[in-house]
Amino acid sequence: MAETRVAQEPFGPGPAQEPFGPGPGQEPFGPEHEPPTDWIELNMGPQHPSTHGVLRVRLKLDGEVVRDADPDIGYLHTGFEKSFEEKTYTQGITFSDRMDYLAPPINNVGFVMSVEKLIGVEVPARAQAIRV
């Protein structure tokens, strides 16, 4: 049976550990910047069930302890920012639904609040309460 190790040190770089990767002014190549050989590099996403295709994270694992996480947030960049430039405010509300199929209302609220701030509209208290 495989031996299970439990991390004794706190998560992340501490006084006894160096952060993974090159420091300022250092070359990003060479054996001093490679992870220890018993670390495992793992891709989580975009096919992982918890990410739903909108995020990819490259993890460096020491057993079951995550030692480094490198998010790739532009993995499914679709250019919504540029497409919004051609829309009117009323067209933008329906377009913001399609930014993330799991949470369209929060995208709508963000878009509407931005437009309200941009044009200087004072939102009634009842409308603010309904949004929550």
Phi and psi in degrees as a GROMACS rama.xvg file:
@    title "Ramachandran Plot"
@    xaxis  label "Phi"
@    yaxis  label "Psi"
@TYPE xy
-72.2769  147.322  ALA-2
-78.6177  135.361  GLU-3
-101.081  127.51  THR-4
-108.031  142.209  ARG-5
-115.331  131.888  VAL-6
-69.2017  132.524  ALA-7
-96.786  -18.8272  GLN-8
-96.4068  159.041  GLU-9
-66.2878  160.726  PRO-10
-67.2562  139.02  PHE-11
86.9942  174.17  GLY-12
-66.1891  132.578  PRO-13
-125.192  -169.584  GLY-14
-64.4227  -27.3621  PRO-15
-90.9794  -8.04755  ALA-16
-120.449  153.8  GLN-17
-99.2841  143.358  GLU-18
-66.3707  149.081  PRO-19
-69.9667  137.235  PHE-20
104.659  171.988  GLY-21
-74.1124  148.938  PRO-22
-87.9983  179.553  GLY-23
-60.0523  129.623  PRO-24
78.8184  6.09606  GLY-25
-100.529  152.044  GLN-26
-73.2146  138.614  GLU-27
-80.8535  12.8218  PRO-28
-120.631  159.27  PHE-29
115.466  161.457  GLY-30
-65.8968  -24.7174  PRO-31
-70.942  -13.8445  GLU-32
-107.582  2.91383  HIS-33
-84.6651  145.077  GLU-34
-67.8472  158.161  PRO-35
-55.1151  151.36  PRO-36
-67.4655  -20.3955  THR-37
-88.8439  1.40228  ASP-38
-77.1991  150.769  TRP-39
-116.012  133.279  ILE-40
-97.7784  127.64  GLU-41
-132.187  134.817  LEU-42
-92.6884  124.823  ASN-43
-110.957  112.464  MET-44
97.5609  170.594  GLY-45
-78.7437  -3.24898  PRO-46
-85.2912  -4.24826  GLN-47
-67.3003  136.909  HIS-48
-58.2019  -28.4368  PRO-49
-81.1778  -14.0601  SER-50
-99.9998  -19.1089  THR-51
52.6227  32.246  HIS-52
80.6166  3.75477  GLY-53
-104.325  -1.15473  VAL-54
-151.269  143.499  LEU-55
-130.226  134.53  ARG-56
-127.227  127.686  VAL-57
-93.4725  116.039  ARG-58
-104.614  145.554  LEU-59
-115.708  117.112  LYS-60
-110.818  139.509  LEU-61
-113.925  91.3523  ASP-62
71.2057  -118.225  GLY-63
-104.041  8.1273  GLU-64
-99.6948  126.921  VAL-65
-79.239  120.14  VAL-66
-98.8616  -25.1871  ARG-67
-155.995  143.034  ASP-68
-135.381  124.481  ALA-69
-118.015  100.371  ASP-70
-75.9693  143.26  PRO-71
-115.71  84.1984  ASP-72
-77.6441  -16.6819  ILE-73
-95.8523  21.5814  GLY-74
-61.5308  -41.377  TYR-75
-115.981  42.8937  LEU-76
-63.5059  123.969  HIS-77
-113.399  -0.727366  THR-78
80.1119  29.6574  GLY-79
-60.4542  -33.5972  PHE-80
-59.779  -45.8998  GLU-81
-68.5521  -38.9746  LYS-82
-65.6633  -33.3365  SER-83
-64.6799  -24.4311  PHE-84
-62.9923  -25.0877  GLU-85
-95.1612  0.132784  GLU-86
-101.112  150.622  LYS-87
-81.6273  171.848  THR-88
-61.3529  -39.6777  TYR-89
-71.8695  -30.4873  THR-90
-74.5749  -29.5899  GLN-91
-65.4844  -31.9405  GLY-92
-65.6919  -39.4276  ILE-93
-76.6813  -28.2939  THR-94
-72.2334  -33.0546  PHE-95
-68.8828  -19.7997  SER-96
-59.2372  -32.6233  ASP-97
-89.6987  0.370338  ARG-98
-68.9575  -40.14  MET-99
-145.29  112.477  ASP-100
-68.5162  -14.4391  TYR-101
-86.5553  -21.6959  LEU-102
-142.198  59.637  ALA-103
-63.8239  -36.3063  PRO-104
-60.9846  -38.1502  PRO-105
-69.0421  -32.5873  ILE-106
-68.023  -38.531  ASN-107
-64.0214  -44.1853  ASN-108
-62.3821  -44.1483  VAL-109
-61.4161  -42.1753  GLY-110
-65.4045  -47.7057  PHE-111
-64.0531  -41.8656  VAL-112
-64.5462  -35.9282  MET-113
-65.7398  -44.1819  SER-114
-65.1994  -42.4966  VAL-115
-60.6069  -41.5774  GLU-116
-68.0683  -38.8115  LYS-117
-63.6188  -43.0744  LEU-118
-95.1108  -0.889235  ILE-119
76.6131  35.2211  GLY-120
-87.1957  133.715  VAL-121
-91.0914  119.453  GLU-122
-87.2136  129.73  VAL-123
-62.3278  154.634  PRO-124
-60.9159  -36.8163  ALA-125
-63.1699  -42.4158  ARG-126
-65.5903  -37.5511  ALA-127
-65.4566  -38.5725  GLN-128
-68.8936  -37.1135  ALA-129
-65.0244  -34.4686  ILE-130
-64.3336  -31.9118  ARG-131
